[in-house]
Amino acid sequence: MQIRKGRRATPAGLDTVDEAIIDILRSNGRATNQEIADRLSITAGTVSARLHRLEESKAMRVVAVADFSAHGYNMLIATGVKVLGRPVADVAKDLADLPEVFSLHIMNGAYDIEMLVILHEFGEINTFLLDHVAKIPGISELSPGIAADIVKFEFNVAPL
């Protein structure tokens, strides 16, 4: 199953130590190999080797996640996009190039594409949708919805 070009679904085979290492890093991304080793009663070398294997196999990746509200982004917009007269993948590529789009998915269902957009303020919505998104060839319909409240926002891609 292809998740994204160049990246495949995580192969099965994580053992309890791998899962424990990932769990520790989820709760404290700055934990050192020695701190992890101490908590799991293994050596720092073992932690280092396992982290390297997990990253190489694409079972885990290390990222920094910024809180968008801390950077002045106060508008979260979920937008459904219908495509007509152009390949959906081409339209998705054009949308993904927009810096305001931080998540984009080709879907089956009511919309061909769903994307999450962040903007600084309400006044930017029309400019973004009408001057940038609507001008992309192949877009036949946009259905934006403004998030009234964020109930859950976690970056755990795959719960263990």
N, C-alpha and C positions, 0 to 999 in steps of 0.2 A: 504494500500500500504506500503510495507516494504522498507525503505530506506537503512538501514544497520542493521545487526543483533542486536536486542536489542533496536532499535530506530525506532519509527514509524513516519509517516508524522504528522506534526503539526495539531492538531484538530482545526477546525474552531471555532470562538468564541472570537477572539481578538476584544476588543472594541477600541474606539478612544483613550482612555487614555493609554491602553496597547501599541498601535501603537506609541503614542507620547513618551512614556518612551523609547521604543526601538529606535526610531528615535534620541532622545537626546543622548542615549548611543552610537549609531553609529557615531555621530559626535564628541562626547567626552566621551570615555570609562572610564574616571576617574571622571566623574560627581558624586557628592555625592547624597545620597537620598534627602538631604535638598535642594541642588541646583535644582534637578529635580522637587521636590515639589514646590519650589518657582516659577519655570517657568510655572508649570501647575496649580498653585493655588489650590493645594491639600496638605495634610499633609505628612511629611516624613514617618510616620507609614503606610500610604496608599501605598506609593511608595515601601516601604520594603515588605509589604504583597504581592503586585502585582508582584514584582521581584521574590519573593520566589515561587509564584504560576506559573509564566512563566517558571522558571527553572525546577520546579518539573514536569510540564506537557510536558517538552521538547519543548515548543514553543520558547524558547530562551536559549542560553547558552553563558556564558561569557568566552572569550578566549583572549589570547595575540597573535597577529600575527606579526611575525618578518619579516622584509624585507630581503629576501634572498640575495640580492646584498650587503647589509650592512654587511653580514657575509662571504663575499668572494665568493659567488656562482654566477658565471658569465655566466653559460651555462644552458639554459632551453631547454629541449628536449621533444617533444611530440612523443610518440612511439605507433604505432599500433602493436598488437601481435595476430598472428593466432595460434590456438591450435589444435593439432592432437594427438589422442591416449591417452588422459588423460582428466578427467573432467576439464572444464574451471575454476570452482570455486577452485579446488586444485592448479592449476597453478597461479591463481590470488592471492591466499593466500601466495604462495612462493614469488611471486613478491612483494607483499605488505610488506613482512618482510625485504626487502632491504632498508636500511636507505636513499638512494638517491631518492627513489620513494616517492613523497609527495601527489600524487593523483592517484587513480587507479579505473577504472570502467569496469564492465562487460557490453559488448555492444551487440546489434544486428546490423548488417550492414557489412561493409567490413572487420572489425576486431572483434575478440572475446573479446579482452581486449584493452583498451586505457589507457595509463599512462603518467603522467608528471613526469619528472626526473630533478633534479638539480645537477649540477656538478660545481666544482671550475674552471676548465679550459678545453680547447679543447682537450688537451692531455689525459684526463681521459675517453673520450668517448669510444675508442676501448677497454680499460681495463674493463670498466663497462659492455658494451654490450657483448663482447666476453668471458670474464672470469667469469662474474657473471650471466647475464641474459640468454645467449645462452646455458648455462649448465643446466638450469632448465628443467627437463623432461617434454615433451609435447609441447614445443614451436617449431612450424614448420616454422614460418616466423616472422621477425622483420622489421618494417618500421619506422625508426627514422627520425624525422625532427627537425632541429635546429631552434629555434626562432630567427629571425633576429631583431625583435623589439617587445617589449611588449606594445601594444596599450592600453590595459585596464587590470588591475589586481585589483579586489575588492574582499573583503571577505564577502560581503553581500550575504548570502546564499539564502535568499528569500526576494525579494523586497516587501515592503508593499505598 
